[in-house]
Amino acid sequence: MTIRGLRAIGALIISTAMTGAAWAQATAAAPAADQSGNIAWALISTVLVLMMCFPGLALF
């Protein structure tokens, strides 16, 4: 992989992280409700996606 490709991947990762931080700040001002089911589902789905990334990268 070239330096140009690595820079593009780095820029993509940074822009994704910045977008996530902006969404987190926007939702932090919302009133608290019973979100236990939504939070649990978000955590479980995040773990599932991360678990699928490793075989995908290995096969790539």
DRENFI-74290 format. One record per atom (N, C-alpha, C, O): atom name; residue in one letter; x, y, z. Coordinates in steps of 0.001 Angstrom, whole numbers, plus 500000, padded with zeros to 6 digits. Layout:
residues N
<site name="CA" resn="A" u="X" v="Y" w="Z"/>
...
END
This chain:
residues 60
<site name="N" resn="M" u="500849" v="498826" w="500000"/>
<site name="CA" resn="M" u="500000" v="500000" w="500000"/>
<site name="C" resn="M" u="500891" v="501233" w="500000"/>
<site name="O" resn="M" u="501916" v="501279" w="500680"/>
<site name="N" resn="T" u="500495" v="502191" w="499254"/>
<site name="CA" resn="T" u="501302" v="503386" w="499109"/>
<site name="C" resn="T" u="500991" v="504387" w="500221"/>
<site name="O" resn="T" u="500007" v="504252" w="500948"/>
<site name="N" resn="I" u="501847" v="505382" w="500328"/>
<site name="CA" resn="I" u="501643" v="506443" w="501305"/>
<site name="C" resn="I" u="500340" v="507185" w="501014"/>
<site name="O" resn="I" u="499622" v="507581" w="501932"/>
<site name="N" resn="R" u="500046" v="507367" w="499737"/>
<site name="CA" resn="R" u="498818" v="508074" w="499355"/>
<site name="C" resn="R" u="497592" v="507293" w="499824"/>
<site name="O" resn="R" u="496628" v="507880" w="500314"/>
<site name="N" resn="G" u="497631" v="505984" w="499675"/>
<site name="CA" resn="G" u="496523" v="505138" w="500119"/>
<site name="C" resn="G" u="496362" v="505168" w="501628"/>
<site name="O" resn="G" u="495246" v="505210" w="502145"/>
<site name="N" resn="L" u="497493" v="505145" w="502332"/>
<site name="CA" resn="L" u="497433" v="505207" w="503789"/>
<site name="C" resn="L" u="496879" v="506538" w="504262"/>
<site name="O" resn="L" u="496122" v="506584" w="505232"/>
<site name="N" resn="R" u="497242" v="507613" w="503598"/>
<site name="CA" resn="R" u="496706" v="508924" w="503968"/>
<site name="C" resn="R" u="495203" v="508983" w="503737"/>
<site name="O" resn="R" u="494474" v="509570" w="504537"/>
<site name="N" resn="A" u="494733" v="508375" w="502645"/>
<site name="CA" resn="A" u="493297" v="508366" w="502349"/>
<site name="C" resn="A" u="492538" v="507579" w="503407"/>
<site name="O" resn="A" u="491470" v="507999" w="503854"/>
<site name="N" resn="I" u="493086" v="506445" w="503806"/>
<site name="CA" resn="I" u="492440" v="505643" w="504845"/>
<site name="C" resn="I" u="492445" v="506387" w="506167"/>
<site name="O" resn="I" u="491450" v="506370" w="506891"/>
<site name="N" resn="G" u="493556" v="507041" w="506492"/>
<site name="CA" resn="G" u="493635" v="507818" w="507727"/>
<site name="C" resn="G" u="492633" v="508958" w="507737"/>
<site name="O" resn="G" u="491996" v="509216" w="508758"/>
<site name="N" resn="A" u="492488" v="509641" w="506608"/>
<site name="CA" resn="A" u="491524" v="510735" w="506519"/>
<site name="C" resn="A" u="490103" v="510215" w="506686"/>
<site name="O" resn="A" u="489277" v="510868" w="507323"/>
<site name="N" resn="L" u="489810" v="509054" w="506125"/>
<site name="CA" resn="L" u="488483" v="508468" w="506263"/>
<site name="C" resn="L" u="488185" v="508117" w="507718"/>
<site name="O" resn="L" u="487088" v="508378" w="508213"/>
<site name="N" resn="I" u="489153" v="507531" w="508392"/>
<site name="CA" resn="I" u="488972" v="507160" w="509798"/>
<site name="C" resn="I" u="488769" v="508401" w="510658"/>
<site name="O" resn="I" u="487894" v="508422" w="511523"/>
<site name="N" resn="I" u="489568" v="509423" w="510426"/>
<site name="CA" resn="I" u="489452" v="510645" w="511227"/>
<site name="C" resn="I" u="488117" v="511323" w="510972"/>
<site name="O" resn="I" u="487473" v="511781" w="511917"/>
<site name="N" resn="S" u="487685" v="511400" w="509716"/>
<site name="CA" resn="S" u="486406" v="512053" w="509427"/>
<site name="C" resn="S" u="485241" v="511274" w="510026"/>
<site name="O" resn="S" u="484265" v="511872" w="510479"/>
<site name="N" resn="T" u="485333" v="509956" w="510033"/>
<site name="CA" resn="T" u="484290" v="509141" w="510644"/>
<site name="C" resn="T" u="484247" v="509367" w="512150"/>
<site name="O" resn="T" u="483171" v="509484" w="512736"/>
<site name="N" resn="A" u="485417" v="509427" w="512773"/>
<site name="CA" resn="A" u="485471" v="509662" w="514219"/>
<site name="C" resn="A" u="484922" v="511033" w="514576"/>
<site name="O" resn="A" u="484214" v="511174" w="515573"/>
<site name="N" resn="M" u="485236" v="512037" w="513783"/>
<site name="CA" resn="M" u="484738" v="513386" w="514056"/>
<site name="C" resn="M" u="483223" v="513456" w="513890"/>
<site name="O" resn="M" u="482550" v="514133" w="514667"/>
<site name="N" resn="T" u="482683" v="512771" w="512897"/>
<site name="CA" resn="T" u="481240" v="512766" w="512680"/>
<site name="C" resn="T" u="480544" v="512083" w="513852"/>
<site name="O" resn="T" u="479505" v="512549" w="514320"/>
<site name="N" resn="G" u="481112" v="510985" w="514322"/>
<site name="CA" resn="G" u="480530" v="510287" w="515472"/>
<site name="C" resn="G" u="480536" v="511152" w="516710"/>
<site name="O" resn="G" u="479572" v="511133" w="517476"/>
<site name="N" resn="A" u="481595" v="511910" w="516928"/>
<site name="CA" resn="A" u="481659" v="512794" w="518088"/>
<site name="C" resn="A" u="480604" v="513892" w="517992"/>
<site name="O" resn="A" u="480008" v="514268" w="519001"/>
<site name="N" resn="A" u="480372" v="514403" w="516799"/>
<site name="CA" resn="A" u="479355" v="515442" w="516625"/>
<site name="C" resn="A" u="477965" v="514889" w="516919"/>
<site name="O" resn="A" u="477160" v="515562" w="517562"/>
<site name="N" resn="W" u="477673" v="513686" w="516463"/>
<site name="CA" resn="W" u="476366" v="513087" w="516744"/>
<site name="C" resn="W" u="476206" v="512807" w="518223"/>
<site name="O" resn="W" u="475112" v="512967" w="518765"/>
<site name="N" resn="A" u="477279" v="512392" w="518891"/>
<site name="CA" resn="A" u="477206" v="512105" w="520318"/>
<site name="C" resn="A" u="476890" v="513376" w="521109"/>
<site name="O" resn="A" u="476128" v="513331" w="522075"/>
<site name="N" resn="Q" u="477466" v="514495" w="520709"/>
<site name="CA" resn="Q" u="477186" v="515750" w="521398"/>
<site name="C" resn="Q" u="475756" v="516199" w="521138"/>
<site name="O" resn="Q" u="475115" v="516751" w="522033"/>
<site name="N" resn="A" u="475250" v="515980" w="519956"/>
<site name="CA" resn="A" u="473902" v="516406" w="519624"/>
<site name="C" resn="A" u="472862" v="515604" w="520399"/>
<site name="O" resn="A" u="471837" v="516154" w="520803"/>
<site name="N" resn="T" u="473109" v="514320" w="520612"/>
<site name="CA" resn="T" u="472139" v="513491" w="521324"/>
<site name="C" resn="T" u="472289" v="513591" w="522828"/>
<site name="O" resn="T" u="471392" v="513172" w="523559"/>
<site name="N" resn="A" u="473400" v="514135" w="523313"/>
<site name="CA" resn="A" u="473600" v="514242" w="524759"/>
<site name="C" resn="A" u="472629" v="515240" w="525376"/>
<site name="O" resn="A" u="472320" v="515128" w="526562"/>
<site name="N" resn="A" u="472139" v="516207" w="524616"/>
<site name="CA" resn="A" u="471237" v="517224" w="525140"/>
<site name="C" resn="A" u="469793" v="516727" w="525219"/>
<site name="O" resn="A" u="468948" v="517391" w="525818"/>
<site name="N" resn="A" u="469501" v="515576" w="524629"/>
<site name="CA" resn="A" u="468147" v="515046" w="524632"/>
<site name="C" resn="A" u="467761" v="514605" w="526045"/>
<site name="O" resn="A" u="468621" v="514179" w="526817"/>
<site name="N" resn="P" u="466495" v="514702" w="526382"/>
<site name="CA" resn="P" u="466071" v="514279" w="527718"/>
<site name="C" resn="P" u="466243" v="512772" w="527896"/>
<site name="O" resn="P" u="466083" v="511998" w="526953"/>
<site name="N" resn="A" u="466568" v="512378" w="529107"/>
<site name="CA" resn="A" u="466820" v="510968" w="529395"/>
<site name="C" resn="A" u="465492" v="510207" w="529452"/>
<site name="O" resn="A" u="464542" v="510647" w="530100"/>
<site name="N" resn="A" u="465440" v="509099" w="528789"/>
<site name="CA" resn="A" u="464268" v="508224" w="528812"/>
<site name="C" resn="A" u="464768" v="506803" w="529037"/>
<site name="O" resn="A" u="465970" v="506582" w="529185"/>
<site name="N" resn="D" u="463877" v="505866" w="529061"/>
<site name="CA" resn="D" u="464294" v="504476" w="529241"/>
<site name="C" resn="D" u="464928" v="503980" w="527944"/>
<site name="O" resn="D" u="464225" v="503556" w="527026"/>
<site name="N" resn="Q" u="466230" v="504034" w="527873"/>
<site name="CA" resn="Q" u="466972" v="503684" w="526670"/>
<site name="C" resn="Q" u="467763" v="502396" w="526849"/>
<site name="O" resn="Q" u="468650" v="502111" w="526044"/>
<site name="N" resn="S" u="467471" v="501613" w="527875"/>
<site name="CA" resn="S" u="468293" v="500437" w="528157"/>
<site name="C" resn="S" u="468268" v="499430" w="527002"/>
<site name="O" resn="S" u="469297" v="498837" w="526678"/>
<site name="N" resn="G" u="467114" v="499237" w="526387"/>
<site name="CA" resn="G" u="467037" v="498300" w="525262"/>
<site name="C" resn="G" u="467791" v="498804" w="524049"/>
<site name="O" resn="G" u="468456" v="498029" w="523361"/>
<site name="N" resn="N" u="467692" v="500104" w="523781"/>
<site name="CA" resn="N" u="468398" v="500676" w="522640"/>
<site name="C" resn="N" u="469903" v="500632" w="522847"/>
<site name="O" resn="N" u="470651" v="500338" w="521915"/>
<site name="N" resn="I" u="470346" v="500921" w="524051"/>
<site name="CA" resn="I" u="471783" v="500905" w="524335"/>
<site name="C" resn="I" u="472322" v="499484" w="524244"/>
<site name="O" resn="I" u="473398" v="499259" w="523691"/>
<site name="N" resn="A" u="471580" v="498533" w="524781"/>
<site name="CA" resn="A" u="472022" v="497137" w="524713"/>
<site name="C" resn="A" u="472131" v="496668" w="523264"/>
<site name="O" resn="A" u="473097" v="496003" w="522891"/>
<site name="N" resn="W" u="471133" v="497020" w="522448"/>
<site name="CA" resn="W" u="471171" v="496616" w="521048"/>
<site name="C" resn="W" u="472337" v="497277" w="520324"/>
<site name="O" resn="W" u="472993" v="496633" w="519505"/>
<site name="N" resn="A" u="472605" v="498537" w="520607"/>
<site name="CA" resn="A" u="473721" v="499230" w="519965"/>
<site name="C" resn="A" u="475043" v="498575" w="520333"/>
<site name="O" resn="A" u="475912" v="498412" w="519477"/>
<site name="N" resn="L" u="475204" v="498201" w="521590"/>
<site name="CA" resn="L" u="476444" v="497547" w="522011"/>
<site name="C" resn="L" u="476593" v="496169" w="521379"/>
<site name="O" resn="L" u="477677" v="495806" w="520921"/>
<site name="N" resn="I" u="475519" v="495411" w="521354"/>
<site name="CA" resn="I" u="475580" v="494065" w="520765"/>
<site name="C" resn="I" u="475869" v="494147" w="519271"/>
<site name="O" resn="I" u="476696" v="493394" w="518756"/>
<site name="N" resn="S" u="475196" v="495049" w="518578"/>
<site name="CA" resn="S" u="475432" v="495152" w="517136"/>
<site name="C" resn="S" u="476841" v="495652" w="516833"/>
<site name="O" resn="S" u="477438" v="495246" w="515837"/>
<site name="N" resn="T" u="477377" v="496528" w="517679"/>
<site name="CA" resn="T" u="478753" v="496981" w="517497"/>
<site name="C" resn="T" u="479728" v="495821" w="517650"/>
<site name="O" resn="T" u="480660" v="495684" w="516859"/>
<site name="N" resn="V" u="479521" v="495000" w="518646"/>
<site name="CA" resn="V" u="480394" v="493835" w="518849"/>
<site name="C" resn="V" u="480287" v="492877" w="517668"/>
<site name="O" resn="V" u="481296" v="492336" w="517215"/>
<site name="N" resn="L" u="479079" v="492665" w="517170"/>
<site name="CA" resn="L" u="478913" v="491765" w="516019"/>
<site name="C" resn="L" u="479632" v="492296" w="514786"/>
<site name="O" resn="L" u="480267" v="491530" w="514060"/>
<site name="N" resn="V" u="479539" v="493588" w="514547"/>
<site name="CA" resn="V" u="480222" v="494169" w="513390"/>
<site name="C" resn="V" u="481731" v="494044" w="513543"/>
<site name="O" resn="V" u="482425" v="493703" w="512585"/>
<site name="N" resn="L" u="482247" v="494317" w="514741"/>
<site name="CA" resn="L" u="483687" v="494189" w="514955"/>
<site name="C" resn="L" u="484145" v="492737" w="514778"/>
<site name="O" resn="L" u="485227" v="492481" w="514249"/>
<site name="N" resn="M" u="483315" v="491792" w="515223"/>
<site name="CA" resn="M" u="483679" v="490390" w="515054"/>
<site name="C" resn="M" u="483684" v="489995" w="513582"/>
<site name="O" resn="M" u="484462" v="489126" w="513188"/>
<site name="N" resn="M" u="482842" v="490607" w="512763"/>
<site name="CA" resn="M" u="482799" v="490284" w="511334"/>
<site name="C" resn="M" u="483941" v="490957" w="510574"/>
<site name="O" resn="M" u="484304" v="490511" w="509485"/>
<site name="N" resn="C" u="484502" v="492007" w="511124"/>
<site name="CA" resn="C" u="485575" v="492721" w="510424"/>
<site name="C" resn="C" u="486855" v="491888" w="510355"/>
<site name="O" resn="C" u="487541" v="491883" w="509333"/>
<site name="N" resn="F" u="487173" v="491189" w="511435"/>
<site name="CA" resn="F" u="488427" v="490446" w="511467"/>
<site name="C" resn="F" u="488486" v="489339" w="510431"/>
<site name="O" resn="F" u="489497" v="489258" w="509733"/>
<site name="N" resn="P" u="487486" v="488479" w="510272"/>
<site name="CA" resn="P" u="487541" v="487492" w="509183"/>
<site name="C" resn="P" u="487542" v="488149" w="507801"/>
<site name="O" resn="P" u="488204" v="487676" w="506877"/>
<site name="N" resn="G" u="486794" v="489239" w="507675"/>
<site name="CA" resn="G" u="486766" v="489934" w="506393"/>
<site name="C" resn="G" u="488139" v="490462" w="506006"/>
<site name="O" resn="G" u="488544" v="490356" w="504848"/>
<site name="N" resn="L" u="488849" v="491026" w="506961"/>
<site name="CA" resn="L" u="490194" v="491513" w="506682"/>
<site name="C" resn="L" u="491154" v="490358" w="506423"/>
<site name="O" resn="L" u="492047" v="490466" w="505582"/>
<site name="N" resn="A" u="490975" v="489263" w="507135"/>
<site name="CA" resn="A" u="491845" v="488102" w="506936"/>
<site name="C" resn="A" u="491645" v="487519" w="505539"/>
<site name="O" resn="A" u="492610" v="487104" w="504897"/>
<site name="N" resn="L" u="490406" v="487486" w="505067"/>
<site name="CA" resn="L" u="490140" v="486947" w="503737"/>
<site name="C" resn="L" u="490530" v="487921" w="502625"/>
<site name="O" resn="L" u="490760" v="487514" w="501486"/>
<site name="N" resn="F" u="490602" v="489185" w="502958"/>
<site name="CA" resn="F" u="490984" v="490187" w="501970"/>
<site name="C" resn="F" u="492440" v="490031" w="501655"/>
<site name="O" resn="F" u="492978" v="490779" w="500839"/>
END
